[in-house]
Amino acid sequence: MRISYILSAPPSKMRHLPNALTVLRILVSPVIIVMLFLDSFSASVWALALFVFASISDWADGNLARRYGAGSKFGQFLDPVADKVLVLGTFIALAFMRPDSVVWWLVGMIALRDLSVTVLRAVEKRRGRTIKTMGIAKLKTTFQLTFLIALLLLRVLAFVPGAVGEWSVWLMKPAIVFWSLIVVTLVTLYTGVLYFTKREYIDE
């Protein structure tokens, strides 16, 4: 009922909501990192819940901005920043906690890809051109969020006694996590290369 009320609100009352969600995603990110380092059942549950909330807000702010025509230059700048703070911050925290599987050189390659695309956007903007987000870039986001949510969920389930906990611990074996991250990194790098090789996504 409350959700339908929010969605039925007039555009004038909704124009600030997308940016508010984006800012909230930035504020939630350090809390997630702190919860991860506490490494208890309750903290792991909070980390998972907040990360899922932040991931949903990433989808919601863009859809609300399009629905209510509430897009802004500030929002276009802040949204990818919020995404990077959330995703890269969580990757870095996990690299500290699980250096045997979430290895630094893979996290570094993911960060380098994001930094390179950000620099490319800035360069093209100075030339008066806008880089449109490629549809396939959503694949990168899907792989990254799926990997992180799965790992955070397994951390929670590992505290459960019995077969559930045992299977969760097994699925978090360094080899399984490492090769899963390899796939995520390859997809991330592939979408980054496309931004530098495909020109049809640039609005002159």
Backbone hydrogen bonds, N-H to C=O, Kabsch-Sander energy under -0.5 kcal/mol:
donor,donor_aa,acceptor,acceptor_aa,energy
5,Y,1,M,-1.8
6,I,2,R,-2.2
7,L,3,I,-2.6
8,S,4,S,-1.4
9,A,6,I,-1.3
13,K,10,P,-1.6
14,M,10,P,-0.6
14,M,11,P,-1.0
15,R,11,P,-1.1
17,L,14,M,-1.1
20,A,16,H,-2.0
21,L,17,L,-2.4
22,T,18,P,-1.9
23,V,19,N,-2.6
24,L,20,A,-2.4
25,R,21,L,-2.0
26,I,22,T,-1.5
27,L,23,V,-2.2
28,V,24,L,-2.2
29,S,25,R,-1.3
31,V,27,L,-0.6
32,I,28,V,-2.0
33,I,29,S,-1.9
34,V,30,P,-2.3
35,M,31,V,-2.5
36,L,32,I,-2.1
37,F,33,I,-1.8
38,L,34,V,-1.3
39,D,35,M,-1.0
39,D,36,L,-0.5
44,S,40,S,-2.5
45,V,41,F,-2.3
46,W,42,S,-2.3
47,A,43,A,-2.5
48,L,44,S,-2.3
49,A,45,V,-2.9
50,L,46,W,-2.8
51,F,47,A,-2.1
52,V,48,L,-2.6
53,F,49,A,-2.4
54,A,50,L,-2.6
55,S,51,F,-2.4
56,I,52,V,-2.4
57,S,53,F,-2.3
58,D,54,A,-1.4
59,W,55,S,-1.2
60,A,56,I,-2.7
61,D,57,S,-2.8
62,G,58,D,-0.9
63,N,59,W,-1.7
64,L,60,A,-2.8
65,A,61,D,-2.1
66,R,62,G,-2.1
67,R,63,N,-2.5
68,Y,64,L,-2.4
69,G,65,A,-0.6
70,A,65,A,-2.1
71,G,65,A,-0.6
76,Q,72,S,-2.5
77,F,73,K,-1.9
78,L,74,F,-2.9
79,D,75,G,-2.5
81,V,77,F,-0.9
82,A,78,L,-2.8
83,D,79,D,-2.1
84,K,80,P,-2.2
85,V,81,V,-2.5
86,L,82,A,-2.3
87,V,83,D,-2.8
88,L,84,K,-1.8
89,G,84,K,-0.7
89,G,85,V,-1.1
90,T,86,L,-1.7
91,F,87,V,-2.5
92,I,88,L,-2.7
93,A,89,G,-2.1
94,L,90,T,-2.3
95,A,91,F,-2.1
96,F,92,I,-1.8
97,M,93,A,-1.7
98,R,94,L,-3.4
101,S,98,R,-1.9
102,V,98,R,-2.5
103,V,101,S,-1.7
106,L,103,V,-0.5
107,V,103,V,-1.9
108,G,104,W,-2.8
109,M,105,W,-1.5
110,I,106,L,-2.0
111,A,107,V,-2.4
112,L,108,G,-2.6
113,R,109,M,-2.1
114,D,110,I,-1.9
115,L,111,A,-2.5
116,S,112,L,-2.6
117,V,113,R,-2.2
118,T,114,D,-2.1
119,V,115,L,-2.4
120,L,116,S,-2.4
121,R,117,V,-2.4
122,A,118,T,-2.0
123,V,119,V,-2.5
124,E,120,L,-2.6
125,K,121,R,-2.2
126,R,122,A,-1.8
127,R,123,V,-1.0
128,G,125,K,-1.7
129,R,124,E,-2.9
130,T,203,D,-1.6
132,K,130,T,-0.7
132,K,201,Y,-2.8
137,A,134,M,-1.3
138,K,134,M,-0.5
138,K,135,G,-1.5
139,L,136,I,-1.2
140,K,136,I,-0.9
141,T,137,A,-1.8
142,T,138,K,-2.6
143,F,139,L,-2.5
144,Q,140,K,-2.5
145,L,141,T,-2.8
146,T,142,T,-2.4
147,F,143,F,-2.3
148,L,144,Q,-2.5
149,I,145,L,-2.9
150,A,146,T,-2.4
151,L,147,F,-2.2
152,L,148,L,-2.6
153,L,149,I,-2.5
154,L,150,A,-2.4
155,R,151,L,-1.9
156,V,152,L,-1.5
157,L,153,L,-2.6
158,A,154,L,-1.9
159,F,156,V,-1.5
160,V,157,L,-1.6
166,E,162,G,-2.0
167,W,163,A,-2.9
168,S,164,V,-2.1
169,V,165,G,-2.3
170,W,166,E,-2.1
171,L,167,W,-2.6
172,M,168,S,-1.0
173,K,170,W,-1.7
176,I,173,K,-0.5
177,V,173,K,-2.3
178,F,174,P,-2.8
179,W,175,A,-2.3
180,S,176,I,-1.8
181,L,177,V,-2.3
182,I,178,F,-1.8
183,V,179,W,-1.7
184,V,180,S,-2.0
185,T,181,L,-2.7
186,L,182,I,-2.5
187,V,183,V,-2.3
188,T,184,V,-2.3
189,L,185,T,-2.8
190,Y,186,L,-2.4
191,T,187,V,-2.1
192,G,188,T,-1.6
193,V,189,L,-2.5
194,L,190,Y,-1.8
195,Y,191,T,-1.1
196,F,192,G,-0.8
196,F,193,V,-0.8
197,T,193,V,-1.2
198,K,194,L,-2.6
202,I,199,R,-1.6
203,D,130,T,-2.9
203,D,201,Y,-0.5
204,E,202,I,-0.6
